[in-house]
Amino acid sequence: MRLTLLTRAYCHLCDEMRDALEPVARASGATVEEVDVDSQPALEARWGEHVPVLLAGERELCRHRLDRAALEAYLASAAR
């Protein structure tokens, strides 16, 4: 399972989501690709100040703060 975490530098919410996400991803065997939205104009235009955002493919799982219940439900359904 692959997740994408959209972040930007100097974002305390991004740091908090990264820290909360890491143990859940590790326990489930999911890989997390972190992408800085400021490095890609299309992402910056789409997400702007609405980071961090956790994506599973094109599906938004949560933004600003980790929704652990939503993440765990997704991981459980993807593992089936």
C-alpha positions in Angstrom: 0.0 0.0 0.0 1.3 3.4 -0.9 0.2 6.7 0.7 1.2 10.2 -0.3 1.7 13.0 2.3 1.5 16.4 0.8 3.5 18.9 2.9 5.5 22.1 2.8 8.6 23.3 4.6 8.1 25.1 7.9 4.6 23.7 8.5 4.0 22.5 12.0 0.8 20.7 11.1 2.8 18.8 8.4 5.4 17.8 11.1 2.6 16.6 13.4 0.9 14.6 10.7 4.2 13.0 9.6 4.9 12.0 13.2 1.4 10.6 13.8 1.4 8.8 10.5 4.8 7.1 10.7 3.9 4.4 13.3 0.6 3.5 11.7 2.2 3.2 8.3 5.0 1.1 9.6 2.7 -1.3 11.5 0.6 -1.8 8.4 3.5 -2.1 6.0 2.4 0.9 4.0 4.9 3.1 2.3 4.6 6.9 2.5 5.9 9.2 -0.2 6.2 12.8 1.0 5.8 15.5 -1.6 6.5 19.2 -1.0 3.6 21.0 -2.7 5.8 24.1 -3.2 8.0 22.0 -5.5 5.2 21.4 -8.0 3.1 24.4 -9.2 0.1 22.2 -10.0 0.0 20.8 -6.5 0.5 24.2 -4.9 -2.3 25.6 -7.1 -4.6 22.6 -6.2 -3.9 22.4 -2.4 -2.6 25.9 -1.5 -2.7 26.3 2.2 -4.7 23.1 2.8 -1.7 21.0 3.7 -0.9 18.6 5.1 -3.0 16.2 3.1 -2.8 12.4 3.2 -3.8 10.7 -0.1 -4.3 7.1 -1.1 -4.0 7.4 -4.9 -6.4 10.2 -5.7 -8.5 9.6 -2.6 -8.1 12.2 0.2 -8.0 10.4 3.5 -7.5 13.5 5.7 -6.1 17.0 5.8 -4.6 19.2 8.5 -4.6 16.5 11.2 -4.3 12.7 10.9 -7.7 11.0 11.0 -6.5 7.7 12.4 -9.9 6.0 12.2 -10.2 6.9 8.5 -6.6 5.8 7.8 -7.0 2.5 9.7 -10.4 1.8 7.9 -8.7 2.4 4.5 -5.7 0.2 5.4 -8.0 -2.6 6.5 -10.1 -2.4 3.3 -7.0 -2.2 1.1 -5.4 -5.2 2.8 -8.4 -7.5 1.9 
